[in-house]
Amino acid sequence: MAAALLAGFYGWSQSCCAPETMRDYEMLASNREFRMSHTNPEPFVFKSQAGGDMVQFKTSDGKMANGFMIKAKSASAKYLFVYQEFWGLNDYIKKQSETFYNDMGGDVNVLAVDLYDGKIGATREEASKLMQSVDDARLVNIIKGAVDYAGKDAQIASVGWCFGGGWSLRSALLEGANAVGCIMYYGMPVKDVEQLKKLNCDVLGFFAGKEKWITTDVVGQFSKDMQSAGKSINYTIFDAEHAFANPSNPKYDKVASEEAYRAALVYLKSKFKA
């Protein structure tokens, strides 16, 4: 599936997210070639068979945020946070969230976090405007709220695509000691080694060799930065295009997508002992 911190914390934001990440995504979203590489998704309505439903939780800025939540069959502190591509938390993301839930045997809570505060891009033009307009401080507050919602004893892994792939990594940083795993699908890395040193988990990455934006050079530098930070990353660069795991993409690569998903599932099961 297809698929982006204030005094003290604000300084974290400026070094980690604003100049390197959010600006990167703003430029990507304004790039016509990038925008045109995303085909408008076909209309799709998803009805959860596992009891998934929308929930609200408080954020650290005193507001509320949304998420699509599927609770584990038995009370559990295990959580998978799912992060959208640039379309928003649409029904395709909900469907993928339930796929992860079912394939982990219903032992893990799955929370698809809404980074657009209820907005969804039905067209690439709408999605592009949404991705350009997000406020990094708000996204941080949403994720911190999701961590609080999961609870102080939560074991959290994250997964996301493109915009959400980058925020999957940032989520792992924000989760602190609660982080047990992080999966990035063609997401923009954090480039600050000092921030990467704060990771409490390893990273599993899936990238596209034909990618024009998050290039093999970017991925190679990320690997070096992780090594410099004393952190572990295991990644695969597929001979595929950006958003290769999105079935609505005309350049969807079924073989690469299935291989990546199998690896992601093995990784998550090992982290959660599911």
Accessible surface in RSA format (square Angstrom, percent):
REM  Atomic radii and reference values for relative SASA: ProtOr
REM  Chains: A
REM  Algorithm: Lee & Richards
REM  Probe-radius: 1.40
REM  Slices: 20
REM RES _ NUM      All-atoms   Total-Side   Main-Chain    Non-polar    All polar
REM                ABS   REL    ABS   REL    ABS   REL    ABS   REL    ABS   REL
RES MET A   1    27.17  14.1  15.17  10.0  12.00  28.6   8.12   6.9  19.06  25.2
RES ALA A   2     3.01   2.8   2.00   3.1   1.00   2.3   2.00   2.8   1.00   2.7
RES ALA A   3     0.00   0.0   0.00   0.0   0.00   0.0   0.00   0.0   0.00   0.0
RES ALA A   4     0.00   0.0   0.00   0.0   0.00   0.0   0.00   0.0   0.00   0.0
RES LEU A   5     0.07   0.0   0.00   0.0   0.07   0.2   0.03   0.0   0.04   0.1
RES LEU A   6    75.18  41.9  73.08  52.3   2.10   5.3  74.21  52.1   0.97   2.6
RES ALA A   7   112.28 103.2  69.16 106.7  43.11  98.1  86.51 121.8  25.76  68.2
RES GLY A   8    70.74  87.2   0.00   N/A  70.74  87.2  48.45 132.9  22.30  49.9
RES PHE A   9    64.58  32.3  58.54  36.3   6.03  15.7  59.82  36.3   4.76  13.6
RES TYR A  10   109.37  51.1 109.37  62.2   0.00   0.0  74.19  55.8  35.18  43.4
RES GLY A  11    40.67  50.1   0.00   N/A  40.67  50.1  34.28  94.1   6.38  14.3
RES TRP A  12    30.63  12.3  24.86  12.0   5.76  13.5  21.04  11.2   9.59  15.6
RES SER A  13     0.95   0.8   0.95   1.3   0.00   0.0   0.00   0.0   0.94   1.3
RES GLN A  14    67.32  37.6  65.66  48.0   1.66   4.0  30.85  65.7  36.47  27.7
RES SER A  15    45.36  38.3  32.59  43.5  12.77  29.4  39.56  84.2   5.80   8.1
RES CYS A  16     0.00   0.0   0.00   0.0   0.00   0.0   0.00   0.0   0.00   0.0
RES CYS A  17     0.00   0.0   0.00   0.0   0.00   0.0   0.00   0.0   0.00   0.0
RES ALA A  18     2.36   2.2   2.36   3.6   0.00   0.0   2.36   3.3   0.00   0.0
RES PRO A  19    75.08  54.7  57.64  52.5  17.44  63.4  60.87  50.3  14.21  88.3
RES GLU A  20    40.99  23.5  38.07  28.8   2.92   7.0  17.45  33.8  23.54  19.2
RES THR A  21     0.00   0.0   0.00   0.0   0.00   0.0   0.00   0.0   0.00   0.0
RES MET A  22     1.31   0.7   1.31   0.9   0.00   0.0   1.31   1.1   0.00   0.0
RES ARG A  23   103.56  43.5 103.22  52.6   0.34   0.8  36.61  50.0  66.95  40.6
RES ASP A  24    21.68  15.2  19.28  19.2   2.39   5.7   4.60  10.8  17.07  17.0
RES TYR A  25     0.02   0.0   0.02   0.0   0.00   0.0   0.02   0.0   0.00   0.0
RES GLU A  26    50.99  29.3  49.36  37.3   1.63   3.9  13.93  26.9  37.06  30.3
RES MET A  27   122.02  63.2 116.44  77.1   5.59  13.3  77.40  65.8  44.62  59.1
RES LEU A  28    13.14   7.3  12.06   8.6   1.07   2.7  12.88   9.0   0.26   0.7
RES ALA A  29     0.15   0.1   0.00   0.0   0.15   0.3   0.15   0.2   0.00   0.0
RES SER A  30    64.59  54.6  41.75  55.7  22.84  52.6  27.47  58.5  37.12  52.0
RES ASN A  31    58.55  40.4  51.38  49.7   7.17  17.3   9.97  24.0  48.58  47.0
RES ARG A  32   158.70  66.6 153.21  78.1   5.49  13.1  55.44  75.8 103.25  62.6
RES GLU A  33    91.23  52.4  82.66  62.5   8.57  20.4  41.39  80.1  49.84  40.7
RES PHE A  34     0.08   0.0   0.08   0.1   0.00   0.0   0.08   0.1   0.00   0.0
RES ARG A  35    50.64  21.3  50.40  25.7   0.24   0.6   4.35   6.0  46.29  28.1
RES MET A  36    74.72  38.7  59.03  39.1  15.69  37.4  51.64  43.9  23.08  30.6
RES SER A  37    41.00  34.6  22.11  29.5  18.89  43.5  34.11  72.6   6.89   9.7
RES HIS A  38     4.63   2.5   2.08   1.4   2.54   6.5   4.63   4.8   0.00   0.0
RES THR A  39    55.23  39.3  52.84  53.6   2.39   5.7  44.03  59.1  11.20  16.9
RES ASN A  40    59.08  40.7  51.46  49.7   7.62  18.3  18.03  43.4  41.04  39.7
RES PRO A  41    24.34  17.7  11.68  10.6  12.65  46.0  11.68   9.6  12.65  78.6
RES GLU A  42   124.93  71.7 121.55  92.0   3.38   8.1  51.56  99.7  73.37  59.9
RES PRO A  43   132.60  96.6  99.62  90.8  32.98 119.9 111.82  92.3  20.78 129.2
RES PHE A  44    72.24  36.1  48.31  29.9  23.93  62.3  52.97  32.1  19.27  55.2
RES VAL A  45   118.19  77.8  96.25  87.1  21.94  52.9  96.25  83.6  21.94  59.5
RES PHE A  46    37.90  19.0  20.92  13.0  16.98  44.2  21.96  13.3  15.94  45.6
RES LYS A  47   160.38  78.2 147.18  90.3  13.21  31.4  94.16  84.7  66.23  70.5
RES SER A  48    33.13  28.0   5.30   7.1  27.82  64.1   5.30  11.3  27.82  39.0
RES GLN A  49   157.54  88.1 121.32  88.7  36.22  86.2  56.94 121.2 100.60  76.3
RES ALA A  50    31.65  29.1   5.79   8.9  25.86  58.8  16.67  23.5  14.98  39.7
RES GLY A  51    64.99  80.2   0.00   N/A  64.99  80.2  39.21 107.6  25.79  57.8
RES GLY A  52    14.57  18.0   0.00   N/A  14.57  18.0   0.00   0.0  14.57  32.6
RES ASP A  53    96.83  67.8  94.65  94.2   2.17   5.1  24.23  57.0  72.60  72.4
RES MET A  54    84.76  43.9  65.85  43.6  18.91  45.0  65.95  56.1  18.81  24.9
RES VAL A  55    34.46  22.7  26.27  23.8   8.18  19.7  33.85  29.4   0.60   1.6
RES GLN A  56   115.01  64.3  93.28  68.2  21.74  51.8  26.42  56.2  88.59  67.2
RES PHE A  57     7.45   3.7   1.99   1.2   5.46  14.2   7.45   4.5   0.00   0.0
RES LYS A  58   161.01  78.6 151.36  92.9   9.66  23.0  93.56  84.2  67.45  71.9
RES THR A  59     8.35   5.9   0.00   0.0   8.35  19.9   1.52   2.0   6.82  10.3
RES SER A  60    59.07  49.9  18.04  24.1  41.02  94.5  29.01  61.8  30.05  42.1
RES ASP A  61    54.04  37.9  22.76  22.7  31.28  74.0  29.40  69.2  24.64  24.6
RES GLY A  62    73.61  90.8   0.00   N/A  73.61  90.8  37.46 102.8  36.15  81.0
RES LYS A  63   124.15  60.6 117.47  72.1   6.67  15.9  72.29  65.1  51.85  55.2
RES MET A  64    87.27  45.2  73.36  48.5  13.92  33.1  64.12  54.5  23.16  30.7
RES ALA A  65     0.49   0.5   0.00   0.0   0.49   1.1   0.49   0.7   0.00   0.0
RES ASN A  66    29.73  20.5  29.71  28.7   0.02   0.0   3.37   8.1  26.37  25.5
RES GLY A  67     0.00   0.0   0.00   N/A   0.00   0.0   0.00   0.0   0.00   0.0
RES PHE A  68     7.90   4.0   7.90   4.9   0.00   0.0   7.90   4.8   0.00   0.0
RES MET A  69     9.10   4.7   5.85   3.9   3.24   7.7   5.85   5.0   3.24   4.3
RES ILE A  70     0.05   0.0   0.05   0.0   0.00   0.0   0.05   0.0   0.00   0.0
RES LYS A  71   142.00  69.3 133.00  81.6   9.00  21.4  75.58  68.0  66.42  70.8
RES ALA A  72    13.99  12.9   0.88   1.4  13.11  29.8   0.88   1.2  13.11  34.7
RES LYS A  73   160.99  78.5 120.65  74.0  40.34  96.0  81.52  73.4  79.47  84.6
RES SER A  74    83.49  70.6  73.89  98.6   9.60  22.1  45.22  96.3  38.27  53.6
RES ALA A  75   116.56 107.2  69.82 107.7  46.74 106.3  83.02 116.9  33.53  88.8
RES SER A  76    37.02  31.3  10.15  13.5  26.86  61.9  18.30  39.0  18.72  26.2
RES ALA A  77    41.49  38.1  30.19  46.6  11.30  25.7  34.14  48.1   7.35  19.5
RES LYS A  78    48.46  23.6  48.46  29.7   0.00   0.0  25.60  23.0  22.85  24.3
RES TYR A  79    21.71  10.1  21.71  12.4   0.00   0.0   1.24   0.9  20.47  25.2
RES LEU A  80     0.00   0.0   0.00   0.0   0.00   0.0   0.00   0.0   0.00   0.0
RES PHE A  81     0.00   0.0   0.00   0.0   0.00   0.0   0.00   0.0   0.00   0.0
RES VAL A  82     0.32   0.2   0.00   0.0   0.32   0.8   0.00   0.0   0.32   0.9
RES TYR A  83     0.00   0.0   0.00   0.0   0.00   0.0   0.00   0.0   0.00   0.0
RES GLN A  84     0.55   0.3   0.18   0.1   0.38   0.9   0.18   0.4   0.38   0.3
RES GLU A  85     1.14   0.7   0.83   0.6   0.30   0.7   0.83   1.6   0.30   0.2
RES PHE A  86     0.13   0.1   0.13   0.1   0.00   0.0   0.13   0.1   0.00   0.0
RES TRP A  87     8.86   3.6   8.86   4.3   0.00   0.0   8.44   4.5   0.42   0.7
RES GLY A  88     0.40   0.5   0.00   N/A   0.40   0.5   0.00   0.0   0.40   0.9
RES LEU A  89     7.18   4.0   4.01   2.9   3.17   8.0   4.01   2.8   3.17   8.5
RES ASN A  90    17.00  11.7  16.43  15.9   0.57   1.4  11.33  27.3   5.67   5.5
RES ASP A  91    30.31  21.2  27.50  27.4   2.81   6.6   5.06  11.9  25.25  25.2
RES TYR A  92    44.63  20.8  44.58  25.4   0.05   0.1  36.93  27.8   7.69   9.5
RES ILE A  93     3.63   2.1   3.63   2.7   0.00   0.0   3.63   2.6   0.00   0.0
RES LYS A  94    37.34  18.2  37.34  22.9   0.00   0.0   4.37   3.9  32.97  35.1
RES LYS A  95    99.87  48.7  99.28  60.9   0.58   1.4  53.82  48.4  46.04  49.0
RES GLN A  96    22.61  12.6  21.37  15.6   1.24   2.9   1.21   2.6  21.39  16.2
RES SER A  97     0.00   0.0   0.00   0.0   0.00   0.0   0.00   0.0   0.00   0.0
RES GLU A  98     9.95   5.7   9.95   7.5   0.00   0.0   4.80   9.3   5.15   4.2
RES THR A  99    45.50  32.4  41.33  41.9   4.17   9.9  30.86  41.4  14.64  22.1
RES PHE A 100     0.35   0.2   0.35   0.2   0.00   0.0   0.35   0.2   0.00   0.0
RES TYR A 101     9.09   4.2   8.86   5.0   0.23   0.6   3.71   2.8   5.38   6.6
RES ASN A 102    84.90  58.5  66.47  64.2  18.43  44.4  23.92  57.6  60.98  58.9
RES ASP A 103    55.52  38.9  44.09  43.9  11.44  27.0   9.06  21.3  46.46  46.3
RES MET A 104     2.94   1.5   0.16   0.1   2.78   6.6   1.83   1.6   1.11   1.5
RES GLY A 105    40.02  49.4   0.00   N/A  40.02  49.4  31.22  85.7   8.80  19.7
RES GLY A 106     1.02   1.3   0.00   N/A   1.02   1.3   0.32   0.9   0.70   1.6
RES ASP A 107    68.59  48.0  62.03  61.7   6.56  15.5  13.37  31.5  55.22  55.1
RES VAL A 108     0.28   0.2   0.14   0.1   0.14   0.3   0.14   0.1   0.14   0.4
RES ASN A 109     8.65   6.0   8.65   8.4   0.00   0.0   0.00   0.0   8.65   8.4
RES VAL A 110     0.00   0.0   0.00   0.0   0.00   0.0   0.00   0.0   0.00   0.0
RES LEU A 111     0.00   0.0   0.00   0.0   0.00   0.0   0.00   0.0   0.00   0.0
RES ALA A 112     0.12   0.1   0.12   0.2   0.00   0.0   0.12   0.2   0.00   0.0
RES VAL A 113     0.51   0.3   0.00   0.0   0.51   1.2   0.00   0.0   0.51   1.4
RES ASP A 114     4.47   3.1   4.44   4.4   0.03   0.1   0.02   0.0   4.45   4.4
RES LEU A 115     2.99   1.7   0.00   0.0   2.99   7.5   0.00   0.0   2.99   8.0
RES TYR A 116     9.43   4.4   0.97   0.6   8.46  22.0   6.39   4.8   3.05   3.8
RES ASP A 117    57.86  40.5  40.01  39.8  17.85  42.2  21.07  49.6  36.79  36.7
RES GLY A 118    51.84  63.9   0.00   N/A  51.84  63.9  25.44  69.8  26.40  59.1
RES LYS A 119   123.26  60.1 117.89  72.3   5.36  12.8  79.23  71.3  44.03  46.9
RES ILE A 120    87.50  49.8  63.84  47.6  23.65  57.0  63.84  46.0  23.65  64.2
RES GLY A 121     0.90   1.1   0.00   N/A   0.90   1.1   0.00   0.0   0.90   2.0
RES ALA A 122    64.44  59.2  53.23  82.2  11.20  25.5  58.17  81.9   6.27  16.6
RES THR A 123    43.39  30.9  43.39  44.0   0.00   0.0  40.52  54.4   2.87   4.3
RES ARG A 124    48.17  20.2  48.17  24.6   0.00   0.0   0.01   0.0  48.16  29.2
RES GLU A 125    82.24  47.2  80.73  61.1   1.51   3.6  51.14  98.9  31.10  25.4
RES GLU A 126    82.49  47.4  79.48  60.1   3.01   7.2  36.62  70.8  45.87  37.5
RES ALA A 127     0.00   0.0   0.00   0.0   0.00   0.0   0.00   0.0   0.00   0.0
RES SER A 128     2.56   2.2   2.56   3.4   0.00   0.0   1.61   3.4   0.96   1.3
RES LYS A 129   145.20  70.8 140.90  86.5   4.29  10.2  85.24  76.7  59.95  63.9
RES LEU A 130    25.50  14.2  24.85  17.8   0.65   1.6  25.14  17.7   0.36   1.0
RES MET A 131     0.07   0.0   0.00   0.0   0.07   0.2   0.00   0.0   0.07   0.1
RES GLN A 132    66.75  37.3  54.88  40.1  11.88  28.3  13.61  29.0  53.14  40.3
RES SER A 133    82.98  70.1  50.66  67.6  32.33  74.5  47.40 100.9  35.58  49.8
RES VAL A 134    21.31  14.0   6.51   5.9  14.79  35.6  12.91  11.2   8.40  22.8
RES ASP A 135    78.97  55.3  71.16  70.8   7.82  18.5  31.32  73.7  47.66  47.5
RES ASP A 136    18.15  12.7  17.25  17.2   0.90   2.1   0.00   0.0  18.15  18.1
RES ALA A 137    19.32  17.8  19.16  29.6   0.15   0.3  19.32  27.2   0.00   0.0
RES ARG A 138    31.13  13.1  29.55  15.1   1.58   3.8  24.89  34.0   6.24   3.8
RES LEU A 139     1.82   1.0   1.82   1.3   0.00   0.0   1.82   1.3   0.00   0.0
RES VAL A 140     0.00   0.0   0.00   0.0   0.00   0.0   0.00   0.0   0.00   0.0
RES ASN A 141    10.48   7.2  10.48  10.1   0.00   0.0   0.00   0.0  10.48  10.1
RES ILE A 142     0.00   0.0   0.00   0.0   0.00   0.0   0.00   0.0   0.00   0.0
RES ILE A 143     0.00   0.0   0.00   0.0   0.00   0.0   0.00   0.0   0.00   0.0
RES LYS A 144    68.88  33.6  67.37  41.3   1.51   3.6  24.39  22.0  44.49  47.4
RES GLY A 145     0.98   1.2   0.00   N/A   0.98   1.2   0.25   0.7   0.73   1.6
RES ALA A 146     0.00   0.0   0.00   0.0   0.00   0.0   0.00   0.0   0.00   0.0
RES VAL A 147    18.86  12.4  18.17  16.4   0.69   1.7  18.17  15.8   0.69   1.9
RES ASP A 148   105.32  73.8  83.96  83.6  21.36  50.5  29.61  69.7  75.72  75.5
RES TYR A 149    76.58  35.8  50.05  28.5  26.53  69.0  45.85  34.5  30.73  37.9
RES ALA A 150    13.74  12.6   0.00   0.0  13.74  31.2   0.00   0.0  13.74  36.4
RES GLY A 151    25.50  31.4   0.00   N/A  25.50  31.4  24.95  68.5   0.55   1.2
RES LYS A 152   180.61  88.1 147.77  90.7  32.85  78.2 126.14 113.5  54.48  58.0
RES ASP A 153   101.65  71.2  84.32  83.9  17.33  41.0  34.33  80.8  67.32  67.1
RES ALA A 154     4.52   4.2   0.00   0.0   4.52  10.3   0.17   0.2   4.35  11.5
RES GLN A 155    71.14  39.8  70.75  51.7   0.40   0.9  18.54  39.5  52.60  39.9
RES ILE A 156     0.00   0.0   0.00   0.0   0.00   0.0   0.00   0.0   0.00   0.0
RES ALA A 157     0.00   0.0   0.00   0.0   0.00   0.0   0.00   0.0   0.00   0.0
RES SER A 158     0.00   0.0   0.00   0.0   0.00   0.0   0.00   0.0   0.00   0.0
RES VAL A 159     0.00   0.0   0.00   0.0   0.00   0.0   0.00   0.0   0.00   0.0
RES GLY A 160     0.00   0.0   0.00   N/A   0.00   0.0   0.00   0.0   0.00   0.0
RES TRP A 161     2.13   0.9   2.13   1.0   0.00   0.0   1.65   0.9   0.48   0.8
RES CYS A 162     0.05   0.0   0.05   0.1   0.00   0.0   0.00   0.0   0.05   0.1
RES PHE A 163     0.00   0.0   0.00   0.0   0.00   0.0   0.00   0.0   0.00   0.0
RES GLY A 164     0.00   0.0   0.00   N/A   0.00   0.0   0.00   0.0   0.00   0.0
RES GLY A 165     0.00   0.0   0.00   N/A   0.00   0.0   0.00   0.0   0.00   0.0
RES GLY A 166     0.00   0.0   0.00   N/A   0.00   0.0   0.00   0.0   0.00   0.0
RES TRP A 167     0.00   0.0   0.00   0.0   0.00   0.0   0.00   0.0   0.00   0.0
RES SER A 168     0.00   0.0   0.00   0.0   0.00   0.0   0.00   0.0   0.00   0.0
RES LEU A 169     0.00   0.0   0.00   0.0   0.00   0.0   0.00   0.0   0.00   0.0
RES ARG A 170     0.00   0.0   0.00   0.0   0.00   0.0   0.00   0.0   0.00   0.0
RES SER A 171     0.00   0.0   0.00   0.0   0.00   0.0   0.00   0.0   0.00   0.0
RES ALA A 172     0.45   0.4   0.00   0.0   0.45   1.0   0.00   0.0   0.45   1.2
RES LEU A 173    15.87   8.8   0.74   0.5  15.13  38.0   0.93   0.7  14.95  40.2
RES LEU A 174    27.87  15.5   5.54   4.0  22.33  56.1   8.97   6.3  18.90  50.9
RES GLU A 175     3.83   2.2   0.00   0.0   3.83   9.1   0.25   0.5   3.58   2.9
RES GLY A 176    29.00  35.8   0.00   N/A  29.00  35.8  29.00  79.6   0.00   0.0
RES ALA A 177    93.70  86.1  65.77 101.5  27.93  63.5  67.31  94.8  26.39  69.9
RES ASN A 178    29.81  20.6  26.48  25.6   3.33   8.0   3.23   7.8  26.58  25.7
RES ALA A 179     1.09   1.0   0.00   0.0   1.09   2.5   0.00   0.0   1.09   2.9
RES VAL A 180    39.12  25.7  31.13  28.2   7.99  19.3  35.47  30.8   3.65   9.9
RES GLY A 181     0.00   0.0   0.00   N/A   0.00   0.0   0.00   0.0   0.00   0.0
RES CYS A 182     0.01   0.0   0.00   0.0   0.01   0.0   0.00   0.0   0.01   0.0
RES ILE A 183     0.00   0.0   0.00   0.0   0.00   0.0   0.00   0.0   0.00   0.0
RES MET A 184     0.00   0.0   0.00   0.0   0.00   0.0   0.00   0.0   0.00   0.0
RES TYR A 185     5.64   2.6   5.64   3.2   0.00   0.0   0.46   0.3   5.19   6.4
RES TYR A 186     0.47   0.2   0.47   0.3   0.00   0.0   0.47   0.4   0.00   0.0
RES GLY A 187     0.00   0.0   0.00   N/A   0.00   0.0   0.00   0.0   0.00   0.0
RES MET A 188    12.56   6.5  12.56   8.3   0.00   0.0  12.09  10.3   0.47   0.6
RES PRO A 189     1.92   1.4   1.90   1.7   0.01   0.1   1.90   1.6   0.01   0.1
RES VAL A 190     0.35   0.2   0.00   0.0   0.35   0.8   0.00   0.0   0.35   1.0
RES LYS A 191    87.65  42.8  72.05  44.2  15.60  37.1  42.55  38.3  45.10  48.0
RES ASP A 192    30.52  21.4  25.15  25.0   5.37  12.7  10.03  23.6  20.49  20.4
RES VAL A 193    39.55  26.0  36.30  32.9   3.24   7.8  36.30  31.5   3.24   8.8
RES GLU A 194   103.27  59.3 100.06  75.7   3.20   7.6  52.54 101.6  50.72  41.4
RES GLN A 195    13.82   7.7  13.82  10.1   0.00   0.0   0.00   0.0  13.82  10.5
RES LEU A 196     0.00   0.0   0.00   0.0   0.00   0.0   0.00   0.0   0.00   0.0
RES LYS A 197    95.85  46.8  81.30  49.9  14.55  34.6  42.74  38.5  53.11  56.6
RES LYS A 198   115.92  56.6  94.52  58.0  21.40  50.9  74.48  67.0  41.43  44.1
RES LEU A 199     3.85   2.1   0.00   0.0   3.85   9.7   0.08   0.1   3.76  10.1
RES ASN A 200    80.21  55.3  55.44  53.6  24.77  59.6  10.98  26.4  69.23  66.9
RES CYS A 201    15.20  11.5   0.88   1.0  14.32  33.6  13.21  33.5   1.99   2.1
RES ASP A 202    40.29  28.2  34.34  34.2   5.95  14.1  11.19  26.3  29.10  29.0
RES VAL A 203     1.10   0.7   0.00   0.0   1.10   2.7   0.00   0.0   1.10   3.0
RES LEU A 204    11.11   6.2  11.11   7.9   0.01   0.0  11.11   7.8   0.00   0.0
RES GLY A 205     0.00   0.0   0.00   N/A   0.00   0.0   0.00   0.0   0.00   0.0
RES PHE A 206     2.21   1.1   2.21   1.4   0.00   0.0   2.21   1.3   0.00   0.0
RES PHE A 207     1.11   0.6   1.11   0.7   0.00   0.0   1.11   0.7   0.00   0.0
RES ALA A 208     1.43   1.3   0.00   0.0   1.43   3.3   0.00   0.0   1.43   3.8
RES GLY A 209    33.01  40.7   0.00   N/A  33.01  40.7  10.05  27.6  22.96  51.4
RES LYS A 210   104.12  50.8  91.04  55.9  13.08  31.1  50.65  45.6  53.46  56.9
RES GLU A 211    11.91   6.8   0.41   0.3  11.50  27.4   0.76   1.5  11.15   9.1
RES LYS A 212   128.36  62.6 102.86  63.1  25.50  60.7  69.23  62.3  59.12  63.0
RES TRP A 213    44.99  18.1  28.96  14.0  16.03  37.6  27.56  14.7  17.43  28.3
RES ILE A 214     1.27   0.7   0.53   0.4   0.74   1.8   0.53   0.4   0.74   2.0
RES THR A 215    42.54  30.3  42.32  42.9   0.21   0.5  38.26  51.4   4.28   6.5
RES THR A 216    63.74  45.3  56.37  57.1   7.37  17.6  31.23  41.9  32.51  49.1
RES ASP A 217   118.17  82.8 107.09 106.6  11.08  26.2  32.58  76.7  85.59  85.4
RES VAL A 218    39.87  26.2  34.52  31.2   5.35  12.9  38.51  33.5   1.36   3.7
RES VAL A 219     1.00   0.7   0.94   0.9   0.06   0.1   0.94   0.8   0.06   0.2
RES GLY A 220    22.88  28.2   0.00   N/A  22.88  28.2  21.82  59.9   1.06   2.4
RES GLN A 221    93.01  52.0  90.52  66.2   2.48   5.9  40.05  85.3  52.96  40.2
RES PHE A 222     3.05   1.5   0.50   0.3   2.55   6.6   2.55   1.5   0.50   1.4
RES SER A 223    29.07  24.6  27.54  36.8   1.53   3.5   3.17   6.7  25.90  36.3
RES LYS A 224   131.60  64.2 129.46  79.4   2.15   5.1  75.85  68.3  55.75  59.4
RES ASP A 225    15.51  10.9  15.51  15.4   0.00   0.0   0.04   0.1  15.47  15.4
RES MET A 226     0.03   0.0   0.03   0.0   0.00   0.0   0.03   0.0   0.00   0.0
RES GLN A 227   144.27  80.7 128.75  94.1  15.51  36.9  42.64  90.8 101.63  77.1
RES SER A 228    78.84  66.6  46.37  61.9  32.47  74.8  26.49  56.4  52.35  73.3
RES ALA A 229    10.36   9.5   0.00   0.0  10.36  23.6   0.88   1.2   9.49  25.1
RES GLY A 230    66.05  81.5   0.00   N/A  66.05  81.5  36.48 100.1  29.58  66.2
RES LYS A 231    60.13  29.3  45.77  28.1  14.36  34.2  14.83  13.3  45.30  48.2
RES SER A 232    70.82  59.8  60.71  81.0  10.11  23.3  38.77  82.6  32.05  44.9
RES ILE A 233    30.51  17.4   6.64   4.9  23.87  57.5   6.64   4.8  23.87  64.8
RES ASN A 234   103.28  71.2  99.47  96.1   3.82   9.2  28.75  69.2  74.54  72.0
RES TYR A 235    73.19  34.2  51.13  29.1  22.06  57.4  23.54  17.7  49.66  61.2
RES THR A 236    52.58  37.4  48.86  49.5   3.72   8.9  25.65  34.5  26.93  40.7
RES ILE A 237    65.35  37.2  37.33  27.8  28.02  67.5  37.33  26.9  28.02  76.0
RES PHE A 238    18.52   9.3  15.19   9.4   3.33   8.7  18.49  11.2   0.02   0.1
RES ASP A 239   114.04  79.9  91.78  91.4  22.26  52.6  40.35  95.0  73.68  73.5
RES ALA A 240     4.50   4.1   0.49   0.8   4.01   9.1   4.50   6.3   0.00   0.0
RES GLU A 241    45.56  26.2  44.78  33.9   0.78   1.9  12.12  23.4  33.44  27.3
RES HIS A 242     8.07   4.4   4.17   2.9   3.89  10.0   4.17   4.3   3.89   4.5
RES ALA A 243     1.32   1.2   1.32   2.0   0.00   0.0   1.32   1.9   0.00   0.0
RES PHE A 244     0.00   0.0   0.00   0.0   0.00   0.0   0.00   0.0   0.00   0.0
RES ALA A 245     1.26   1.2   0.94   1.4   0.32   0.7   0.94   1.3   0.32   0.8
RES ASN A 246     8.07   5.6   8.07   7.8   0.00   0.0   0.00   0.0   8.07   7.8
RES PRO A 247    76.38  55.7  54.31  49.5  22.06  80.2  54.55  45.0  21.83 135.7
RES SER A 248    29.49  24.9   8.42  11.2  21.07  48.5  17.35  37.0  12.13  17.0
RES ASN A 249    10.29   7.1   6.20   6.0   4.09   9.8   3.17   7.6   7.12   6.9
RES PRO A 250   104.84  76.4  60.74  55.4  44.09 160.3  74.61  61.6  30.22 187.8
RES LYS A 251   123.19  60.1 110.77  68.0  12.42  29.6  73.61  66.3  49.57  52.8
RES TYR A 252    74.28  34.7  52.00  29.6  22.27  58.0  33.18  24.9  41.10  50.7
RES ASP A 253    42.27  29.6  37.05  36.9   5.22  12.3  11.13  26.2  31.14  31.1
RES LYS A 254   123.54  60.3 119.37  73.2   4.17   9.9  86.57  77.9  36.97  39.4
RES VAL A 255   114.57  75.4 112.27 101.6   2.31   5.6 113.96  99.0   0.61   1.7
RES ALA A 256     6.50   6.0   4.99   7.7   1.52   3.5   6.30   8.9   0.20   0.5
RES SER A 257    13.22  11.2  12.50  16.7   0.73   1.7   0.00   0.0  13.22  18.5
RES GLU A 258    70.71  40.6  67.25  50.9   3.45   8.2  28.14  54.4  42.56  34.8
RES GLU A 259    79.71  45.8  78.62  59.5   1.09   2.6  21.42  41.4  58.29  47.6
RES ALA A 260     0.23   0.2   0.00   0.0   0.23   0.5   0.23   0.3   0.00   0.0
RES TYR A 261    42.99  20.1  42.99  24.5   0.00   0.0  42.99  32.3   0.00   0.0
RES ARG A 262   141.70  59.5 139.11  70.9   2.59   6.2  70.65  96.6  71.05  43.1
RES ALA A 263    41.17  37.9  30.90  47.7  10.27  23.4  38.02  53.5   3.15   8.4
RES ALA A 264     0.00   0.0   0.00   0.0   0.00   0.0   0.00   0.0   0.00   0.0
RES LEU A 265    27.33  15.2  27.33  19.6   0.00   0.0  27.33  19.2   0.00   0.0
RES VAL A 266   106.02  69.8 103.28  93.5   2.74   6.6 104.86  91.1   1.16   3.1
RES TYR A 267    24.20  11.3  19.95  11.4   4.25  11.1  24.11  18.1   0.09   0.1
RES LEU A 268     0.00   0.0   0.00   0.0   0.00   0.0   0.00   0.0   0.00   0.0
RES LYS A 269    79.52  38.8  76.99  47.2   2.53   6.0  31.65  28.5  47.86  51.0
RES SER A 270    69.17  58.5  45.36  60.5  23.81  54.9  49.05 104.4  20.13  28.2
RES LYS A 271    58.88  28.7  46.05  28.3  12.84  30.6  14.46  13.0  44.42  47.3
RES PHE A 272     1.41   0.7   0.00   0.0   1.41   3.7   0.84   0.5   0.57   1.6
RES LYS A 273   178.51  87.1 147.04  90.2  31.47  74.9 113.91 102.5  64.60  68.8
RES ALA A 274    40.33  37.1   0.00   0.0  40.33  91.7  21.16  29.8  19.17  50.8
END  Absolute sums over single chains surface
CHAIN  1 A    11189.1       8808.6       2380.5       5983.8       5205.4
END  Absolute sums over all chains
TOTAL         11189.1       8808.6       2380.5       5983.8       5205.4
